[in-house]
Amino acid sequence: MKTIQDYMTDPRILNDPGCDDILIREIHAARLKLQDETAGMTVQERCDYLNNKARDVLSSIGADPLLVSFPDGGKLRPRTVQSRTKEAVL
């Protein structure tokens, strides 16, 4: 599995003129890593994966993820959109 450092040297980041700041590059590297890790997952699988990843990160820095005060515990949920013809899950 590729690390953030591997993504930091990825041509998609190195060749992006908007990624001249090290912090911006690191954020985009993390985004690319998550996109690659969740490629091919369903929306629900992606939400579950990201929720578990967030819980692991919070736990690793000593934060208790159960104390999050966001609605629904801060968990990502698939969004349902009403269209004129049918309901779609994004």
N, C-alpha and C positions, 0 to 999 in steps of 0.2 A: 504494500500500500504506500502510495506517495505521501510525503510529508509536506508541511507548509513550506519548508525550505526548498523542496523540489519544485513547488509551484512558483516560488519567488523567482526562479530562474527560467520559468516557462516563457517562450517567445510571445505568448498572448499578453503577458504582463510587461516584459522587457521592451516590446515594440509599441506599447500604448503610451502616447505622449501625455496622457492624463495621470500616469502612474509615476511621476517623478519624485514623489515623496515616499519615504520608506514605509510610513504608516498606511498610506493609500495602497501601496503594493501588497502589504501584508493583509489588509482587508480583502482585496481582490483575490489574493491567493487562497484565503480561507473560503471565499465564495466559490471559486472554481473547484476547490477540493470537495465541498459539499455537493456541488452540482454533479461532479463525477461519481461521488459515492452514492447518490440517489438516482442516478440515471436508470431508467427502466422500471422504477417503482411506481405503484399506483399512488394516488393522492393520499389515501389513508396510510399507506406504508411510509410515505415520505413524512407525513405529520408525526407518526409514531417514532420514526427514526430521529427526527429533529428534536422532538420532546425528550427522548432518551439522551441524546447528545447534550442538550442543554442541562438536563439534570446531572449528568456526569461532570460537566464543566463546573457547575455550581458547587457540587460536592467536592471537587478537587481543590477549590479555593477556600473551602471551609464554610460556604454558605449552605443553609438548609433550604432546599428547593420547596419544601412543604410550607415554608413561611411566605411564599410569594403571594402578594395581595391583589393580583390581577383577577378579573372575572374569569371563571372556569379554571382557576389556578394558573393562569398564564399559558395554558396549553394551546397549541395550534390545532385548528379544526378545519376540515374541508369547508369551503364556502359554497353555499347553494345559491344559484342565480335563477330567477324566474324569467323565462322568455315567453313570448306570446304563444309559442307552440308547445313547449315542454320545459321541465325543470332540468337544469344541468348542474353537475358538480364540477367545480374548478379545482 
